[in-house]
Amino acid sequence: MSVRVRYFAAAAEAAGTDAEDRAEPSLTALREAVVADHPALGEILGRCAVLVDGTRHDDDAPLAGVTHVDVLPPFAGG
């Protein structure tokens, strides 16, 4: 099982990449693993919107059958 994690804007900068494939079984495990692998991401991940196949999740969710997770930091503008 592999999930494509896409990082946008400041999240991509903190992760050092705009996308990577991950194999964690749940959203909680994924959050912990990406912070362990990309420590700078830990500073902003709590403020980011996390979309699982296009649906926002603020809590845990299984990732079986999921194709992508998007990490979107807050955006400024009007």
BELCOR-V465597 format. One record per residue. N is the residue number from 0. PHI is phi in degrees with one decimal (999 if undefined). Layout:
n: (N	N)
phi: (PHI	PHI)
This chain:
n: (0	1	2	3	4	5	6	7	8	9	10	11	12	13	14	15	16	17	18	19	20	21	22	23	24	25	26	27	28	29	30	31	32	33	34	35	36	37	38	39	40	41	42	43	44	45	46	47	48	49	50	51	52	53	54	55	56	57	58	59	60	61	62	63	64	65	66	67	68	69	70	71	72	73	74	75	76	77)
phi: (999	-138.7	-119.1	-85.5	-101.7	-112.8	-107.3	-122.4	50.7	-62.4	-67.2	-65.2	-63.3	-67.0	-79.2	77.8	-160.0	-100.3	-166.4	-159.4	-95.8	-129.6	-127.7	-69.2	-81.8	-143.5	-65.2	-62.1	-62.9	-64.3	-56.4	-63.0	-68.3	-69.8	-69.9	-63.1	-81.1	-133.0	-52.7	-63.3	-67.8	-60.9	-70.3	-120.3	-57.4	-64.5	-97.2	-84.4	-81.7	-118.4	-108.5	-107.0	48.2	90.3	-111.1	-68.8	-132.3	-101.4	-122.9	-77.4	-155.3	-69.6	-108.0	-61.5	81.0	-82.2	-96.2	-151.9	-124.7	-107.2	-111.6	-117.0	-71.6	-61.7	-110.0	-94.7	131.2	-133.4)
